């Protein structure tokens, strides 16, 4: 059982990181938020979970024991596999996950690619006990919930126009990244996402 690894980042492709430890390269899957901040050659410590399947063994790494604990909680929910749990941690911080569960804001989970409405609701219900006694962060929770509601409404609008849900989410995500820290409302976010996705006539090529 590998509980942690400390080594040098040898390569990175998406969330796949090769960590060189004592001349051996370990392929570790890490959350996107962690992967995007890594540089080749830097030293890295990850707390790991080894997931063994009949035909596959995968090593998942996190930058804190708390993230690893949340990863185990997430993949304990019915319908949530290790890659979906990793995607959630790549999109939401621990505080954002906690806020979403306590505030029963399943929309936060629906913004994660691969998490549908039923699974999002199940995550909120299943994790209630894990965050019992957690106090939401006040105004930040309201703002976060409002933003998530806007994001979800834009994704719904795009799927209503015929885009696949994953394509719609990717378009909204890119629009948000382009906006940076600037506040966006639903109308402007929808316009930006449509610009990124291209003319409506091109959507068949994306299906």
N, C-alpha and C positions, 0 to 999 in steps of 0.2 A: 504494500500500500504506500503510495507516494503522497505525503501530506503537504509538502512544499518543495519548491525549487528556487535556488538562487543562481543566476548565471548571466550570460551576456546574450543580448538579442542578436541572433545571427541573420534572421530574415523575417519579413512580415508580409502577408498577403491577406487583406481583409482582416478578419478576426483570427486567422491562423498565424501563430507566432512560433518560430523555431528558436528555442532557448538552449544555448550551448552551456552544458555543465560538465566540467572535467573532460572535455573533448568529445562528449556525447551530445547530439542534438535531439532535444525533446520537442515534439510538436504539441503545442498547447493552444487550446481554443480559449480566447479571452473575450470579454465584452467589448463591443465596438468603441465605447468611450475610452477604454484603456488602450486598445490597439492604436487608435488614431494619434495618441500622444507619444508613442514610442519611436525611438530612433535606433537605427542599426548601430550596434556596438555599445549601447548603454547597458548598465547593470540593472537587473530586474529581479525582484523577489515576488513570487506568486504563491498563494495558498491554493492547493489543488484538490480536485475530486476526480477519481478515476471511475469512469462509467464503463462497465463490461457488458457487452451484448454477445449473443451467440456468434456473430460473425464480425464483431468490431470491438476494439478497445479505444476509448478516447480519454484524453486528459484535459480537464477544464481548469483554468487558472484565474485567480482573483487577487486584487491588490490589498485585501483586508480579510481577516477571519469573519467579520460581519457579513461581507458580501457572499462569502462561501456558505455561511449559514442560511442566508436568504435564498441562495441558489438551491440548496437542499429542500427548503420549504416549498419553493415554487414547483420543483419537479415532483413533489409529493402530491400535488393537486392532480386529480384525474384529468387526463387529456393533455397535460403539459409535460413534454419530454425535455431532456437536457438542452437541446438546441433552442427550444422555445423559451426555456428559463433563461438561457444565456442572452437571447434577443431582448427579453424584458429588462435584464440588468444592463444591456447595452443602450437601452432607450430611456430608462428611468433610474434615478438614484434611489438609495435605500429610503431616504426621507420621502421621496415622491411616491414610492410604493406604499410606505406606511400611511401617508396621507390619503392615498387612493382607497386603501382598505378601510381605514377608520371612517372616512367620509362617504364610503360606499359609492365611490366615483369609478364605476367600471369603464367609463369612457377613456380613462387614462391607459388602461390595458388594451382597449380596442385600437389605440393608435400604434400599437406594436405590430409589425408585419407578421402575419401568421396566427394572430390571436383574434378569434371571432367573437361575436356577441355572447354566445353561450359560455364559452371558456372564460371570457372576461368576467361575467357574473359569477361563475363558479370560483374564480380566483378570489373575488371579494368575499364571498360567503365562506370559503374554506380557510382563509387566512385570518378571519376575525379573531379567533382565539389567540393566534400568535402575537397579535398586536394589542391585546387587552391591556388597558391602562395607558396606552400611548396617547399623548395629548397633541392634537393637530397644531400646526404652526401659525394659527390665526390668519391675518390678512394674506399671507403667502398662499395659504390653502385656497382661499376664495379666488385669488388671482389665477392660480394654477388650474383650478377647476373650470374657471371661465374660459381660459385659453384652450383647455382640452375640449370643451364644448364647441368652441369655434372650429377647432381642427376637425372634430368629428362631423360637424354639420357640413363642412366643405367636402370631406370625403364622401358623405352621403349624397351631396349634390352632384359630384363627379360620377359616382356609380349610377345615379339616376339618369345621367346623360349617356350612359353606355360604357363607361370605362370599367375595367376590372378593378376590384377592390385593392389589390396589391399595387397596380399601376397608379390608382388614385392616391394611395397613401404615399408612394414614392414621389409623386408630383408635389403633394403638399409638403412633404419633408424637405424637398429641394427648395421649394418656395420659401419655407421658413429659414433655411440656411442662408439663402440669398438676402433675406430681410435682416439677418443679424439680430441685433438687440432692439431694432425698431419695432414698436407695437403695430400689430396688424388686426384689421377687422375682417369679418367673414367675406365681405364683398371684395376687398382688395386681395385677400389671400386666394379667393377663387379665381380672380383675374390672373394673378401671377401663376397659379398652378396650370391654368388653361394655356397660358403662353408657353410654359415649359413643356406641356404634353403635346402641343402643336395643334393644327387644325383638326376639327372634329372628324373630318374625312379620313384622317390617318389612324383613327383609333383601331380599325380592324387589324392593322398591322401589329398592334400591341396586344391583341387578344390571344 
